[in-house]
Amino acid sequence: MKIGLAQTKFPSSAAEGLQSVKDMIVKASLENCDLICFPESIVPGLRGVGYEVEEYNHEFQRTAIEEICKLAKETATAVILPIEWKDELGLHLVAFVISEHGEVLDYQIKNQIDPTEDFFGYVPGEGRKLFEIKDVKFGIVICHEGWRYPETVRWAAQREATIVFHPQFTGDVSNPEFFNGAMVCRSLENNIYFASVNYALENQGSTTSLISPKGEVLRTAVEGQEELIVYNIDPSEATRLLANRFRPQLL
């Protein structure tokens, strides 16, 4: 499977975020990508990280999903679309999975909320989901989940995921070595691919990166630069050996 990891600039509006998504999907299709993933809450942008973000507009969010579904079908490119989404339970940070046929397969809600996000009324989801595109199974963990809760990644690895996608935002932090090391750990402790997708930021704490099941950094974006990382992963290399050997009954 050829994947695209889109390191985009932080949007100044929901409309700009949507346009960035569309532009990158077209670019990914020209690279013959099967699937493209974007940073956390690309539409309308992530709250509480130093940027102005518009008030939630459900009609715009709904229309944005419809437009991306249409483009996914036109370009035959599957999309992981992280956005804000409100349902009967409240406001969530989610990642929609849209097939290459333009169908919404499902979405993963961010279950582990960062303490700094408690002020925005986000409601955590319940449970985790496994997704599949072109016979490749994958999981999604959103930012804080992947950094601080490695169990979220292992959950997917133990259920035959060969790659876990990690939409995130990490700006200027005092310990960037933690974030870069955590990517390698999530991969190597499960023997799967780990694909972390950040924004293009000034002094960003981690760059968009793809890690192999052996813990090798296969691709990494240039800090602060909009870029589409493209890589053809081999699912057979994700043995999930360590994930499968975990014996929770001995804890």
Buried (B, 14 or more C-beta within 10 A) or exposed (E): BBBBBBBBBBBBBBBBBBBBBBBBBEBBBEEEBBBBBBBBBBBBBBBBBEBEBBEBBEEBBEEBBEEBBEBBBEBBBBBBBBBBBBEEEEBBBBBBBBBBEBEBBEBBBBBBBBEEBEEBEBBBBEEBBBBEBEEBBBBBBBBBBBBEBBEBBBBBBBBBBBBBBBBBBBBEEEEBEBBBEBBBBBBBBBBBBBBBBBBBBEEBBBBBBBBBBEBEEBBBBEBBEBBBBBBEBEBEEBBBEBBEEBEEEEE
